[in-house]
Amino acid sequence: MSVARQDGAQAGSQGAAGRSGPIRVVVAKPGLDGHDRGAKVIARALRDAGMEVIYTGLHQTPEQIVDTAIQEDADAIGLSILSGAHNTLFAKVIELLQERDAADIKVFGGGIIPEADIPPLKAQGVAEIFTPGATTASIVEWVNANVRSLAV
């Protein structure tokens, strides 16, 4: 698996809850979707806002994404999905996080996701969905305001 650190920092040893320091976000492109420009733009925006970003690259399985998030002590996972497989991929990531006692890692995402699919995704545990037209500033603001809210 190819994992590119956006900040050059080393992985820490604490979990998401109760940690100080920069928010750590894994940005991932699950499935067969080969278009990663948006994911890279978001990764850069989060990094420029002072977060530590781990970009996993294209064609990652939910298992690889969750493994990376746990190994990197991530606070959140941001998924970019344009393929139409959002219902399956988000559900699998949430399921794996729960199985691995890592449900404190918040999952958010974006891409081509129909408005009708957003409420069921949120009911499954996806914290937020950003659709086309969302600004990088609004995503950064949401991550800053919501990712460590359980860590109080």
C-alpha positions as CSV (number, residue, x, y, z in Angstrom):
1,M,0.0,0.0,0.0
2,S,1.2,3.5,-0.8
3,V,0.8,6.0,2.0
4,A,2.0,9.5,1.5
5,R,2.4,11.8,4.5
6,Q,1.5,15.4,3.7
7,D,3.5,16.8,6.6
8,G,6.5,14.6,7.2
9,A,5.5,13.9,10.8
10,Q,5.9,10.5,12.5
11,A,2.9,8.6,13.8
12,G,2.1,9.1,17.4
13,S,1.1,6.5,20.0
14,Q,-2.1,7.9,21.4
15,G,-5.6,7.3,20.1
16,A,-8.0,9.9,18.8
17,A,-9.7,10.6,22.1
18,G,-8.0,13.0,24.5
19,R,-5.1,13.8,22.2
20,S,-3.7,17.3,21.8
21,G,-1.8,18.6,18.8
22,P,-2.9,18.8,15.2
23,I,-5.9,16.9,14.0
24,R,-4.8,13.8,12.0
25,V,-6.9,12.9,9.0
26,V,-6.6,10.0,6.6
27,V,-7.8,11.0,3.1
28,A,-8.7,8.0,1.0
29,K,-10.0,7.0,-2.4
30,P,-11.8,3.6,-1.9
31,G,-12.8,1.3,-4.7
32,L,-12.1,1.4,-8.4
33,D,-12.6,5.2,-8.9
34,G,-9.5,6.6,-10.5
35,H,-10.1,10.3,-10.2
36,D,-8.3,11.8,-7.2
37,R,-8.0,15.5,-8.0
38,G,-10.7,16.4,-5.4
39,A,-9.2,14.2,-2.7
40,K,-5.8,15.9,-3.3
41,V,-7.3,19.4,-3.1
42,I,-9.0,18.5,0.2
43,A,-5.8,16.9,1.6
44,R,-3.9,20.0,0.8
45,A,-6.5,22.3,2.3
46,L,-6.6,20.3,5.5
47,R,-2.8,20.3,5.6
48,D,-2.6,24.1,4.9
49,A,-5.1,24.5,7.9
50,G,-2.5,22.9,10.2
51,M,-3.8,19.3,10.2
52,E,-1.6,16.2,9.7
53,V,-2.9,14.5,6.5
54,I,-2.2,11.0,5.4
55,Y,-3.2,10.4,1.8
56,T,-3.6,6.8,0.9
57,G,-3.7,7.1,-2.9
58,L,-6.1,5.4,-5.3
59,H,-7.9,2.1,-5.3
60,Q,-7.8,1.4,-1.5
61,T,-10.0,-1.3,0.1
62,P,-12.0,-0.4,3.2
63,E,-9.6,-2.8,5.1
64,Q,-6.5,-0.9,3.9
65,I,-8.1,2.5,4.8
66,V,-9.1,1.4,8.3
67,D,-5.7,-0.3,8.9
68,T,-4.0,3.0,7.9
69,A,-6.2,5.1,10.1
70,I,-5.5,2.9,13.1
71,Q,-1.8,2.7,12.5
72,E,-1.5,6.4,12.0
73,D,-3.7,7.2,15.1
74,A,-6.0,9.2,13.0
75,D,-8.8,11.3,14.4
76,A,-10.8,11.1,11.2
77,I,-11.1,9.4,7.8
78,G,-12.2,11.5,4.8
79,L,-13.5,9.3,1.9
80,S,-13.8,10.6,-1.7
81,I,-16.2,8.5,-3.7
82,L,-17.3,9.3,-7.3
83,S,-18.0,5.8,-8.4
84,G,-21.5,5.4,-7.1
85,A,-20.5,2.7,-4.5
86,H,-20.8,5.1,-1.6
87,N,-23.5,3.1,0.3
88,T,-21.3,0.0,0.3
89,L,-18.0,1.6,0.9
90,F,-19.0,3.9,3.7
91,A,-20.9,1.1,5.4
92,K,-17.9,-1.2,5.3
93,V,-15.5,1.4,6.7
94,I,-17.9,2.1,9.6
95,E,-18.3,-1.7,10.2
96,L,-14.5,-2.3,10.3
97,L,-13.9,0.6,12.6
98,Q,-16.5,-0.8,15.0
99,E,-15.1,-4.3,14.8
100,R,-11.6,-3.0,15.6
101,D,-12.7,-0.9,18.5
102,A,-11.9,2.3,16.6
103,A,-15.4,3.8,16.3
104,D,-14.0,7.0,17.8
105,I,-12.4,7.8,14.4
106,K,-14.9,10.0,12.7
107,V,-15.8,9.3,9.1
108,F,-16.8,12.0,6.6
109,G,-16.7,12.2,2.9
110,G,-17.7,13.7,-0.3
111,G,-18.2,13.1,-4.0
112,I,-21.1,12.4,-6.3
113,I,-23.6,11.3,-3.7
114,P,-27.3,11.8,-4.3
115,E,-29.1,13.9,-1.7
116,A,-31.5,11.0,-1.0
117,D,-28.6,8.8,0.1
118,I,-27.2,11.3,2.7
119,P,-29.7,10.7,5.5
120,P,-29.2,6.8,5.5
121,L,-25.4,7.3,5.4
122,K,-25.6,9.6,8.4
123,A,-27.8,7.1,10.2
124,Q,-25.1,4.4,9.6
125,G,-22.5,6.7,11.3
126,V,-21.1,8.9,8.6
127,A,-20.5,12.2,10.4
128,E,-20.8,14.5,7.3
129,I,-21.2,14.4,3.6
130,F,-19.9,17.1,1.3
131,T,-21.4,17.3,-2.2
132,P,-20.0,19.0,-5.3
133,G,-19.8,22.7,-4.7
134,A,-18.7,22.5,-1.1
135,T,-15.8,24.8,-0.5
136,T,-12.5,23.8,1.0
137,A,-13.0,26.4,3.7
138,S,-16.4,24.8,4.7
139,I,-14.8,21.4,4.9
140,V,-11.8,22.7,7.0
141,E,-14.3,24.5,9.3
142,W,-16.4,21.4,9.8
143,V,-13.3,19.2,10.6
144,N,-12.0,21.8,13.1
145,A,-15.4,22.1,14.7
146,N,-16.4,18.4,14.8
147,V,-13.6,15.9,14.6
148,R,-12.4,16.0,18.2
149,S,-15.8,16.8,19.7
150,L,-15.9,13.3,21.3
151,A,-12.5,13.8,22.9
152,V,-13.6,16.2,25.6
